[in-house]
Amino acid sequence: MNESPTPKRERPVIAIDGPAGAGKSTMAAHLARRFGFLNLETGAMYRALAFKAIDNDLGFEDEDALVALADETRIVLEPQLEGNRVFLDGVDVSRRVREADVTAAASKVSVHPRLRAWMVDQQRLMGQKGGVVMEGRDIGTVVFPDAEVKIFLDAAPEVRGNRRYRQSGPVQTKFTEQASTTEEAMVRELKERDERDRNRAESPLRPAEDAIILDSTSMTLDEVLAAAEAIVRSHVAEPQLH
């Protein structure tokens, strides 16, 4: 979509979309620091609700129950220099929502159309004034189709799996007795998440028509971040950035 923002925001919205493990969080945190914006990590909102669903023993396929749960849930993101603190109903769950079982559950919870609509409303409220970097799966296509900057960050699943494995190391979850997750298992999990995200009925993962696609498969981290900075500067006038 190529809609222009109305009314015009004082500061831009930077939308970063892409598959799991592409490095969206790292890019968002960097751009937020570089340009003095707030970094609102929307995926953390899905993980917070998924954690609450786990805690309440709800099935991830039960959309009615999940929507009812969302209606009595308050999720607050408190931006920090290095990512966000995540508060669920007033409780800091920042560490818990990064764990493997919650991350996997969030991908399953996020397929439900009415739940996604609830999340989109929350995310729009957070970013409506601009001056934010938002990353997720559908920021540029659904949440802010009028974002001034749209980046779709991608990489081959094998590369994403390798990066995530090196970052996380051994993983222990409540659903397995294994002491660690192999790199092969992580790649397989990412491919499964890609399949769910790209083929869900509501807001499937895809680049916005006017997004800049940045494939980091053969790039170093420094190269990716430099390219992202250049994209932002090419789309937004300097006074709006500072």
Secondary structure, DSSP 8 states (H G I E B T S, - for coil): -----SS--SS-EEEEE--TTSSHHHHHHHHHHHHT-EEEETHHHHHHHHHHHHHTT--TT-HHHHHHHHHT--EEEEEETTEEEEEETTEE-TTGGGSHHHHHHHHHHTT-HHHHHHHHHHHHHHHTT--EEEEESSIIIII-TT-SEEEEEE--HHHHHHHHHHHH-S---TT---S---HHHHHHHHHHHHHHHHH-SSS-S---TT-EEEE-TT--HHHHHHHHHHHHHHHS-HHHH-
